[in-house]
Amino acid sequence: EDEFIQDEVLRGAFAYRGKMIADVLKLHIKDETHFITAYIKAYDEWLIYFIEKLGQKYKSLSKV
């Protein structure tokens, strides 16, 4: 088993990514440029969130 993916916090972060991408898809953006821009923006926001969660995980593992 991959312990990285089994971690609750990180698994939640990946679920959050899915939600953010789904939110973009729900907008039904017809213009390709606007769609790609919205998709990249959502992914960028998720990466910031994910990096924060990785930092928290690193700190918790460093204490062990």
C-alpha positions in Angstrom: 0.0 0.0 0.0 1.1 3.5 -0.7 1.3 5.2 2.7 1.5 8.6 1.0 -2.0 8.3 -0.6 -3.4 6.6 2.5 -2.7 9.6 4.7 -6.0 11.2 5.6 -4.8 14.8 5.2 -3.2 14.2 1.8 -6.1 12.0 0.6 -8.4 14.9 1.5 -6.2 17.3 -0.5 -6.6 15.1 -3.6 -10.4 15.0 -3.0 -10.3 18.8 -2.8 -8.5 19.0 -6.1 -11.3 16.9 -7.7 -13.9 19.3 -6.2 -12.1 22.3 -7.6 -11.9 20.8 -11.1 -15.5 19.8 -10.9 -16.5 23.3 -10.0 -14.8 24.5 -13.2 -16.5 21.9 -15.3 -19.9 22.9 -13.8 -19.5 26.3 -15.2 -19.9 24.9 -18.8 -17.5 27.4 -20.2 -17.8 27.3 -24.0 -14.8 29.5 -24.9 -11.7 27.3 -24.9 -9.4 30.1 -23.7 -11.6 31.0 -20.7 -12.0 27.3 -19.9 -8.3 26.7 -19.8 -7.7 29.8 -17.8 -10.3 28.8 -15.2 -8.9 25.3 -15.1 -5.3 26.5 -14.6 -6.5 29.0 -11.9 -8.3 26.2 -10.0 -5.2 23.9 -10.3 -2.9 26.8 -9.1 -5.1 27.4 -6.1 -5.1 23.7 -5.4 -1.3 23.5 -5.6 -1.0 26.2 -3.0 -3.3 24.3 -0.7 -1.5 21.0 -1.4 1.9 22.6 -0.7 0.6 23.8 2.7 -0.7 20.3 3.5 2.6 18.8 2.5 4.4 21.3 4.8 2.1 20.3 7.7 2.8 16.6 7.0 6.5 17.2 6.9 6.4 19.1 10.2 4.4 16.3 11.9 6.9 13.6 10.6 9.9 15.7 11.6 8.7 15.6 15.2 8.8 11.8 15.3 
